[in-house]
Amino acid sequence: MIRAVATDVDGTITNYRDELYLEAIIAIRKLEREGIPVILCSGNALCVLKGLARYIGCTGPTVSENGAVVEYKANMRILGRRGIARQVVDELKRIYGQNIVESWSNRFRFVDLAIRRTIDIGKVQEVVSKFEGVKVIDSNFAYHITDRNVDKGKGLIRALKFLGIEPEEVTGIGDSITDLEMLGVCGYKAVVANADPRLKEAADFVSDKEFGLGFADIVERLLSMKRSK
């Protein structure tokens, strides 16, 4: 039984130009009308995700900063260590100077800091390795530097406690390696056609459509499965 849908944002309901698909918005509203709350799980900052959820019509919690921040109805939980990523970014700036470009949203972040993909990730990993308990993940949109113990799967589990829903009752939808842990805790796993091959291997269903069109395709499949029971 599907009681909630957890979805990534960038590359799943948007394209690589950060453009939302209208088809994806319509699909989310179909789920909500069926009583299935949608949980946005993203590397974006909380303020971005909350605004997006409100105007799209998602009623589930939000999981932001790749699982580090979970919020529902003004109740917020921070799962990672604050300030740890700032030390790494400052060191990267010291070494690489203006080649390190921070996301505009970093001033609103609590744990995870994002930088543009302007240098090879190997160089970032080399600096990250000097700091204990830190990791870098590549979302294909940015490099995210965060607490090693944080991931979307742990964030989603915390979000589901707000709703009283078990992970096996959730469908997870994603595209990038940052979604792997999120999909891992979900009872049903689906990915869009542009997904990382590692996600496709783990998925129960792979849409033959990309980005938001793939998301809409997956939702239609879910709703058909629900109606056939």
N, C-alpha and C positions, 0 to 999 in steps of 0.2 A: 504494500500500500504506500503510495506516494503522499507524504504529508507536507513536504517542503522541497524547494529547489534552491540549491546553492550555486551561484554562477560567478565566474570571473567576469571582468569588464573589458579591459583592453585586449583586443584581438579575438574576443568571444562575442560580445554584442556591439563592438566597434570594429573599424578597420585600422590599418596602421597609420592613418591620418587622424585618428581620434574622433572619427565621425560615427555617431550612433546610427544604427539601422532602425528605421521606422518599423520594419517587420519584427525586430527584436522587442521593441517597446510594446507593440500590439500583442506579441506572444506573452510577455510578462503580465500584461493586463488580463489576458485570458486565464492564465494560471491563478491570478489573484481572485478573479470572479468565480473560479472553481473552488475557492477556499484553500488554495495552496500558496502559502507565503513564499516570497522570493527573497533570498538572502544574498546581497552583493558581497563578494569576497575579492578584494583587490589590493594591489600594492599602493594604491592612491591614499592620500591623507584622509582623515575622518571627515573634514569639512567638505571635501569634494564628493565623497561617497554619500554623505547625508543629503546634500543638495540633489544629487542624481537620484537617489532612492525616492525622495519626496516627490519630485516632479514626474518621474516615470510611474510611480504608484506602487513601489515595493513596500510591503508591510513588515517584512522580517527584520531581524537585527542586521547590522552592518559589521563586516570583518575587514578592517582596513590595515594598512601598513604590513601587508603580507602575513596577517595573523596576530600582529602585536597589539592591536587595539580593537576591542569589541564593544559595540554600543547598541542599546535597545531602550527606547522610551526614556531617554535622559540618564540611563544607568550605564556607566562606562567602566570597562575593565582593561587595564594595561598589563599585558602578559610578559613583556620583555623589559630589559634594563634600560633606563633612560640614560642618555649621554654617551653611551659606549660607542655609537657610530660616529659621533662628532669628533672624537679623538682621531679616528681613522681618516675621515674626510680632511681634517686639518693637516694631517701628515701627508696625504696625497697632494694637497695644495702646495705644501712646502716643497715637495719633490718635483711636481709637474706644473706648478704655477697655473697659468690661465687655461691650460688644457683641461683642467677639472672645472666643470660647470655644474653647479647644483640646480636641482629642481626648484622652481619658484615656491613650491609647496613645503619645502623643508622647514620653513619658519613655523609651520602649523603642525609639524610632526612631533611625536613623542619618543619613538624608538628607532624606527627605520628611516634612514636618509637615502635619498635618490640622487644619483649624478648621471649626466648624459653619457652615452656610449662613445666618448670622444677619444679614448685610448684603448689599447688592447686589454681585455679582461685579465690576461695573465699578469700584467703589471699591477692591476688592482689587487689581484689575489696575493701577489708577493708582499704588498704592504699589509694587507689584511692578516696574513699569516704571522705577523709580528705582534699581533694583539690577541690576547687570550679571550676565548668565548665569543668571537665575532666571525661572521661569514659574509660573503657577497653572493648574490644571486642575480642572474641575468633574465629579465622578463621579456627581452626583445624590444622593450621600449626604453629601459633604463637599467643601470646597475643599482641594486639595492644593497646597502650595507646595514646589517642588523645583528641583533642578538642571535647567537648560534642556536639557541633553544626555541626560537620562534618559527612557526610555519603556519600556513593556512589551515592545515588539518586540525592543529591544536586550537586555533582561533575558532574554527567552525564548531568544534565540540563544545567550547565554552558558550558560543552563541545559541546552540541548541538547548542548553540548560535553561535559557530564558523562556523558550517555547515549550519545554517539556516534551520534546520530540527526540526519538532515538536515531542515531546515525543511519541505521539500516532502513529508516523510513524516508531518507533523503536522496534525491538525485543530484549529483554533482556534474556541472558542465564547465569545461575549460579548454585551454589551448596551449599554454606554455608550461615549462618545467616547474614554475612556481606554483602550479595547480596540482602537482603530483600528490602531495600529502593530503590536500583537500579531497581529491577524488578517492584516495585510499581509505578514507573513513566513511564514504557514502555507500549506501546499499546498491545504488545503480550509478554507473559511471558512463558519461557520454561526452564526446569531444567533437569539435568542428573540424572540417577538412584540412584547415591550415595548422592543425595541432602538431606539436612536437611528436616525432615517431615514438618516443618513450611513453607518451600518454596514450597514443593509439594502441600500443601493445597492452596497456592496462585497462582499456575501455571495454564496456559491454556493448557499446554502439558507437560507430564512427559515421557522422553525417558525410554525405558526398558534396555538401555545400560549405562554403567558407564563411567565416566571421558571423555577422548577425543573421544572415540567411541560413547558416547552419544551425544557429541557436533556435531560430523559428522552426526549422525542420525537426529538431530534437523535441521541442515542446509539442508539436503536433503529434509526434509519435507517442509521447508520454500521455497526452490526453486521450488518444485512441486506445492505449493500453488500459487507462483508467475506466473508460466507458465500456470496454469489452468485459470487464469483471462484474 
